[in-house]
Amino acid sequence: MSQPGGALPQPARLADIAQQARVSEATVSRVLNGKSGVAAATRQRVLAALDILGYERPVRLRQRSAGLVGLVIPELTNPIFPAFAQVIEQALAGYGYTPVLCTQTPGGATEDELVEQLVERGVTGIVFMSGLHADTSADPARYTRLAGRGVPFVLINGFNERIGAAFVSPDDAAASRMAVAHLRQLGHRRIGLAVGPDRFVPVRRKVSGFEAALAEDGARPVEGVVRHTLFSVEGGQAATASLLDAGCTGLVCGSDMMALGAVRAVRQRGLTVPGDVSVIGFDDSQLIAFTDPPLTTVRQPVTAMASAAVHALLEEINGNPVQHTEFVFQPELVVRGSTAAAPG
């Protein structure tokens, strides 16, 4: 669909761009011809429409980057991380910044090594997602040193009061409370929690919320069992085997991937989800609604959290630092087909 030499699309195609950008054809024409009188946000929508429809941007519209911004995430196998990365990259691009995605892999570069590479390349700022800041066994001084080098940064998922920065997190404790309340209403009286290693802040918060929810007064008492495992399908499967042995009929998992492992473990026992065991995940990544059964989960507000992180970072970059505190976002319980009334 690109025009030779980067020329403007044929007039007949202006309608397609206008429809995609949700603006008038006259506005599209003004943007493509580099004329003034168009709001920056509207101009960005038109440029995004060009990209989505596969048109090459005219040379006069190609922007110079405002700078590089690093995005350091732990992995890409869990779909929640690409979901965050996509929103963050789109938001940064909207302000003219070029995102640089850095992913940690087993045996590959560490977070510290990735940061050093980014700083050597003169990044304007860095977004950390579920990094060492969330690990209570890690030394937070690495972030103090980074700040001392004049590199602005923001941290997503995991709070540490010893780090002077803006944090963006979901309310992990509230997520656990929502899940337990849902299973309690369905009549489950023995509920298991499968989460990652105890040294991570989000894990500790989920456990705290889980225990608080169990202690709440109800028509009948509810017992709880906690199992720490790996953040993976296999980890969820292993933890679930232990929770089933403990007599749990309702399971709350620390991620959607762990919940898929829980479903696998239940079926290996010849049981069904949700007929015999109810399973709840956490994240609500893109394809979870299409699993078998569709997974009940607690949704992270990805767009709101990612946008807040980018805005906080840009304020730091522009010399208007936001409050160095934690901005907490409320999750949402999404009920689908993996939870049902307790058996019997």
C-alpha positions as CSV (number, residue, x, y, z in Angstrom):
1,M,0.0,0.0,0.0
2,S,3.0,2.3,0.3
3,Q,3.3,4.9,-2.5
4,P,6.5,5.2,-4.5
5,G,9.1,7.5,-3.0
6,G,7.0,8.0,0.1
7,A,4.3,10.1,-1.8
8,L,1.0,10.9,-0.2
9,P,-1.8,8.3,-0.5
10,Q,-4.2,8.8,-3.4
11,P,-7.2,11.0,-2.5
12,A,-9.5,8.1,-2.6
13,R,-7.6,6.7,0.3
14,L,-8.0,9.7,2.5
15,A,-11.4,8.3,3.6
16,D,-9.7,5.2,4.9
17,I,-7.2,7.2,7.0
18,A,-9.9,9.5,8.3
19,Q,-12.1,6.6,9.4
20,Q,-9.2,4.9,11.1
21,A,-8.1,8.1,12.9
22,R,-11.8,9.2,13.6
23,V,-11.2,12.6,12.0
24,S,-12.4,14.4,8.9
25,E,-10.7,14.0,5.5
26,A,-9.9,17.7,5.6
27,T,-8.0,17.1,8.9
28,V,-6.1,14.2,7.3
29,S,-5.2,16.4,4.3
30,R,-3.9,19.2,6.6
31,V,-1.7,16.7,8.5
32,L,-0.3,15.0,5.4
33,N,0.6,18.4,3.9
34,G,2.3,19.6,7.0
35,K,-0.1,22.5,7.6
36,S,-0.7,24.1,11.0
37,G,-4.0,24.3,12.9
38,V,-4.2,20.7,14.0
39,A,-3.9,19.7,17.6
40,A,-0.9,17.6,18.5
41,A,-3.1,14.7,19.7
42,T,-5.1,14.7,16.5
43,R,-2.0,14.9,14.4
44,Q,-0.6,11.8,16.3
45,R,-3.9,9.9,15.6
46,V,-3.5,10.5,11.9
47,L,0.1,9.4,11.9
48,A,-0.9,6.3,13.8
49,A,-3.6,5.6,11.2
50,L,-1.0,5.8,8.5
51,D,1.1,3.2,10.3
52,I,-1.8,0.9,11.0
53,L,-3.0,0.9,7.4
54,G,0.5,0.2,6.1
55,Y,1.2,3.6,4.4
56,E,4.7,4.9,4.5
57,R,4.9,8.3,6.1
58,P,5.8,11.2,3.7
59,V,9.4,12.4,4.3
60,R,8.2,15.8,5.6
61,L,6.3,14.0,8.4
62,R,9.1,11.8,9.6
63,Q,9.9,12.9,13.2
64,R,13.3,13.2,14.8
65,S,13.3,11.2,18.0
66,A,13.1,13.1,21.2
67,G,15.4,10.5,22.7
68,L,15.7,6.8,23.7
69,V,13.8,5.4,26.6
70,G,14.7,1.9,27.9
71,L,12.0,-0.6,28.9
72,V,13.4,-3.4,31.1
73,I,11.1,-6.4,31.6
74,P,11.8,-9.8,32.9
75,E,10.5,-12.0,30.1
76,L,8.2,-12.2,27.1
77,T,6.7,-15.7,27.7
78,N,4.1,-14.3,30.1
79,P,1.7,-12.4,27.8
80,I,1.1,-9.7,30.5
81,F,4.6,-8.3,29.9
82,P,4.2,-7.8,26.1
83,A,0.8,-6.2,26.9
84,F,2.5,-3.6,29.2
85,A,5.3,-3.1,26.7
86,Q,3.0,-2.4,23.9
87,V,1.1,0.3,25.7
88,I,4.3,1.9,27.1
89,E,5.9,1.9,23.6
90,Q,2.8,3.5,22.0
91,A,2.6,6.1,24.7
92,L,6.3,7.0,24.4
93,A,6.1,7.1,20.6
94,G,3.2,9.5,20.9
95,Y,5.6,12.0,22.6
96,G,8.4,11.4,20.1
97,Y,10.5,9.1,22.1
98,T,12.0,5.9,20.7
99,P,11.5,2.9,23.1
100,V,14.3,0.3,23.5
101,L,12.9,-3.0,24.8
102,C,15.3,-5.0,27.0
103,T,14.3,-8.5,28.0
104,Q,16.1,-10.7,30.6
105,T,16.5,-14.3,29.7
106,P,18.0,-17.2,31.7
107,G,21.8,-17.1,31.1
108,G,21.5,-13.8,29.3
109,A,22.1,-10.2,30.4
110,T,21.2,-9.2,34.0
111,E,19.1,-6.2,34.8
112,D,22.3,-4.3,35.9
113,E,24.0,-5.2,32.6
114,L,21.0,-4.1,30.6
115,V,20.9,-0.8,32.5
116,E,24.6,-0.2,31.8
117,Q,24.1,-0.8,28.1
118,L,21.2,1.6,28.1
119,V,23.2,4.3,29.9
120,E,26.1,3.9,27.6
121,R,23.8,4.6,24.7
122,G,22.6,7.8,26.3
123,V,19.0,6.9,27.1
124,T,16.8,9.7,28.3
125,G,15.1,7.5,30.9
126,I,14.2,4.0,31.9
127,V,11.0,2.1,32.8
128,F,11.5,-1.0,35.0
129,M,8.7,-3.6,35.0
130,S,8.7,-6.3,37.8
131,G,12.5,-5.8,38.2
132,L,14.9,-6.2,41.1
133,H,13.0,-3.3,42.9
134,A,10.3,-5.9,43.6
135,D,12.8,-8.4,45.1
136,T,13.2,-7.8,48.8
137,S,16.5,-9.7,48.7
138,A,18.1,-7.4,46.1
139,D,20.1,-4.3,47.0
140,P,18.1,-1.1,46.2
141,A,21.3,0.9,46.1
142,R,21.6,0.2,42.4
143,Y,18.7,2.5,41.8
144,T,20.3,5.2,44.0
145,R,23.4,5.0,41.9
146,L,21.3,5.2,38.7
147,A,19.6,8.4,40.0
148,G,23.1,9.8,40.8
149,R,24.1,9.4,37.2
150,G,21.2,11.7,36.2
151,V,19.0,9.0,34.6
152,P,15.3,9.4,35.4
153,F,13.3,6.2,35.9
154,V,10.0,4.8,37.0
155,L,9.2,1.4,38.5
156,I,6.1,-0.8,37.8
157,N,4.9,-3.6,40.1
158,G,6.8,-3.7,43.4
159,F,7.4,-1.0,46.0
160,N,10.5,-0.3,48.0
161,E,10.5,2.7,50.4
162,R,14.3,2.8,50.2
163,I,14.2,3.8,46.5
164,G,13.4,7.5,45.7
165,A,11.3,7.2,42.6
166,A,7.7,7.0,41.4
167,F,6.1,3.5,41.6
168,V,3.1,2.2,39.8
169,S,1.4,-0.9,41.1
170,P,-1.9,-2.8,41.2
171,D,-3.5,-3.3,44.6
172,D,-2.4,-6.9,45.0
173,A,-4.0,-7.3,48.4
174,A,-7.3,-6.2,47.0
175,A,-6.9,-8.7,44.1
176,S,-6.7,-11.5,46.6
177,R,-9.6,-10.3,48.6
178,M,-11.8,-10.1,45.5
179,A,-10.9,-13.6,44.5
180,V,-11.5,-15.1,48.0
181,A,-14.8,-13.2,48.3
182,H,-16.0,-14.6,45.0
183,L,-15.1,-18.2,46.0
184,R,-16.7,-17.7,49.4
185,Q,-19.9,-16.6,47.7
186,L,-19.8,-19.8,45.6
187,G,-19.7,-21.9,48.8
188,H,-16.0,-22.9,48.8
189,R,-14.8,-23.5,52.3
190,R,-11.2,-24.6,51.7
191,I,-9.4,-22.2,49.4
192,G,-5.8,-22.4,48.1
193,L,-3.4,-19.7,47.0
194,A,-0.6,-20.5,44.5
195,V,1.9,-17.7,44.3
196,G,5.5,-17.1,43.5
197,P,8.5,-16.9,45.8
198,D,8.0,-15.1,49.1
199,R,10.8,-12.6,48.5
200,F,8.8,-10.6,46.0
201,V,6.7,-7.6,47.2
202,P,3.6,-8.4,45.0
203,V,3.6,-12.0,46.3
204,R,3.7,-10.8,49.9
205,R,0.9,-8.4,49.3
206,K,-1.3,-11.1,47.7
207,V,-0.7,-13.4,50.7
208,S,-1.6,-10.6,53.1
209,G,-4.8,-9.9,51.2
210,F,-5.6,-13.6,51.1
211,E,-5.1,-14.0,54.8
212,A,-7.1,-10.9,55.6
213,A,-10.0,-12.1,53.4
214,L,-10.0,-15.5,55.2
215,A,-10.3,-13.7,58.5
216,E,-13.3,-11.7,57.5
217,D,-16.6,-12.7,59.2
218,G,-18.8,-14.8,57.1
219,A,-21.8,-17.2,57.4
220,R,-19.4,-20.1,57.6
221,P,-15.6,-20.1,58.3
222,V,-13.3,-20.5,55.3
223,E,-9.9,-22.2,55.6
224,G,-6.9,-21.3,53.4
225,V,-3.7,-22.9,52.3
226,V,-0.7,-21.1,50.7
227,R,1.8,-22.6,48.4
228,H,4.9,-20.8,47.0
229,T,6.2,-21.9,43.6
230,L,7.6,-20.6,40.3
231,F,5.9,-17.9,38.2
232,S,5.1,-20.3,35.4
233,V,2.6,-22.9,34.1
234,E,4.7,-25.6,35.6
235,G,4.8,-23.8,38.9
236,G,1.1,-23.4,39.0
237,Q,0.7,-27.1,38.2
238,A,3.0,-28.2,41.0
239,A,1.4,-25.9,43.6
240,T,-2.1,-27.1,42.6
241,A,-1.2,-30.8,43.1
242,S,-0.3,-29.9,46.7
243,L,-3.4,-27.8,47.2
244,L,-5.6,-30.5,45.9
245,D,-4.0,-33.0,48.3
246,A,-4.8,-30.4,51.1
247,G,-8.5,-30.6,50.1
248,C,-8.9,-27.3,48.4
249,T,-11.9,-26.8,46.0
250,G,-11.2,-23.2,45.1
251,L,-7.8,-22.0,43.8
252,V,-6.5,-18.4,43.5
253,C,-3.3,-18.1,41.4
254,G,-0.7,-15.4,41.2
255,S,-0.9,-15.1,37.4
256,D,-2.9,-16.4,34.5
257,M,-0.1,-18.6,33.4
258,M,0.0,-20.3,36.9
259,A,-3.8,-20.7,36.6
260,L,-3.5,-22.5,33.3
261,G,-1.1,-24.9,35.1
262,A,-3.7,-25.3,37.8
263,V,-6.3,-26.3,35.3
264,R,-3.9,-28.9,33.9
265,A,-3.2,-30.3,37.3
266,V,-6.9,-30.6,38.1
267,R,-7.6,-32.5,34.9
268,Q,-4.7,-34.8,35.5
269,R,-6.5,-35.9,38.6
270,G,-9.6,-36.8,36.5
271,L,-11.4,-33.8,37.9
272,T,-13.1,-30.9,36.1
273,V,-12.9,-27.1,36.1
274,P,-15.2,-25.7,37.4
275,G,-17.3,-28.8,38.2
276,D,-15.0,-30.1,40.9
277,V,-12.5,-27.3,41.4
278,S,-12.8,-23.5,40.7
279,V,-9.7,-21.6,39.4
280,I,-9.0,-17.9,39.4
281,G,-6.0,-16.2,37.7
282,F,-4.5,-12.8,37.9
283,D,-3.6,-10.4,35.0
284,D,-6.3,-11.0,32.3
285,S,-3.8,-11.0,29.5
286,Q,-5.2,-10.8,26.0
287,L,-6.1,-14.4,25.1
288,I,-7.2,-15.6,28.5
289,A,-10.9,-15.2,27.6
290,F,-10.5,-17.9,25.0
291,T,-9.0,-20.7,27.2
292,D,-10.9,-23.8,28.0
293,P,-12.8,-23.0,30.1
294,P,-12.6,-19.2,29.8
295,L,-10.6,-18.1,32.8
296,T,-12.1,-16.2,35.7
297,T,-9.3,-13.7,36.6
298,V,-8.4,-10.5,38.3
299,R,-7.6,-7.9,35.7
300,Q,-4.6,-5.6,36.0
301,P,-5.5,-2.1,34.6
302,V,-2.7,-2.3,32.1
303,T,-3.5,0.8,30.1
304,A,-4.0,3.0,33.1
305,M,-0.9,1.8,34.8
306,A,1.4,2.0,31.8
307,S,0.1,5.4,30.9
308,A,0.7,6.7,34.4
309,A,4.2,5.3,34.4
310,V,5.1,7.0,31.1
311,H,3.6,10.3,32.3
312,A,5.5,10.1,35.5
313,L,8.8,9.4,33.6
314,L,8.2,12.3,31.1
315,E,7.7,14.7,34.0
316,E,11.0,13.6,35.5
317,I,12.7,14.0,32.1
318,N,11.2,17.5,31.7
319,G,12.5,18.5,35.1
320,N,9.1,18.4,36.8
321,P,9.5,15.4,39.1
322,V,6.3,13.8,40.4
323,Q,6.0,12.8,44.0
324,H,8.3,9.9,44.9
325,T,5.6,7.6,46.1
326,E,3.5,4.6,45.0
327,F,0.5,5.1,42.7
328,V,-1.8,2.2,43.4
329,F,-4.4,1.1,40.8
330,Q,-7.5,-1.0,41.6
331,P,-7.8,-4.3,39.8
332,E,-11.1,-5.8,38.6
333,L,-12.6,-9.3,39.0
334,V,-13.6,-10.7,35.6
335,V,-15.9,-13.7,36.1
336,R,-15.9,-16.2,33.3
337,G,-16.2,-20.0,33.1
338,S,-13.6,-21.4,35.5
339,T,-15.5,-20.8,38.7
340,A,-18.7,-22.3,39.9
341,A,-20.5,-23.4,43.0
342,A,-18.5,-25.7,45.3
343,P,-19.1,-29.4,44.7
344,G,-21.7,-31.1,47.0
